[in-house]
Amino acid sequence: MRKLTYFIACSIDGFIGDPDGDASSMFGFVADDYLEFLKSEYPETIPVQGREALGIQNAPNEHFDTVVQGRASYQLALDAGITSPYAHLREHVASRTLEQAPGTGVEIIADDLVGRVRALKAEEHGLGIYLCGGSRIAGELLDEIDELVIKTYPQVYGSGMPMFGSGFAVTDFTLDGVRTFGNGVLVRRYSRKR
């Protein structure tokens, strides 16, 4: 069984973006030793245009071979003219409004997101599944998430888009590790208690 990992950036107070989902204030922290960590440990989580700019377009996938993301996350790429932001992964976009992806190789999941993710997890692959965002699909997939990798940026938003857009539910995870960086970023890894 493959793992579904919610690999997400958030503020100190747990928001992944402002009330409209904009997280651009966090981009300034992606530098120095933290950027080197992302490039070496999680290169597949960097979109195609970032990989090219960093000269790591041929870097091997370390943890994931598949990505699941929401329509809003995918729309950011479309707005930049990029139809396949994670072309180095199998791409899935959860959307009830997008009938067909303009990019080749991007599968739209229009209904039964949980069922489709369970099928992906049951596949025989050596690498896992990267849940890229957003809040609503993370809430919908909470019972399927096996691991959290939370990149916490040293900012407080006060309000905004929560990590999980769902109703109240207590779900336990075990802390597997914490890594700190000189710019104040923390990366915490948790595994699901089953």
Sequence and secondary structure as in RCSB ss.txt:
>XXXX:A:sequence
MRKLTYFIACSIDGFIGDPDGDASSMFGFVADDYLEFLKSEYPETIPVQGREALGIQNAPNEHFDTVVQGRASYQ
LALDAGITSPYAHLREHVASRTLEQAPGTGVEIIADDLVGRVRALKAEEHGLGIYLCGGSRIAGELLDEIDELVI
KTYPQVYGSGMPMFGSGFAVTDFTLDGVRTFGNGVLVRRYSRKR
>XXXX:A:secstr
   EEEEEEE TTSEEESTT   GGGGGGS HHHHHHHHHH GGGS HHHHHHHT TT   SSEEEEEEEHHHHH
HHHHTT S TTTTSEEEEE SS  S SSTTEEEE S HHHHHHHHHHS  SSEEEEEE HHHHHHTGGG  EEEE
EE S   SSSEES  S      EEEEEEEE TTS EEEEEEE  
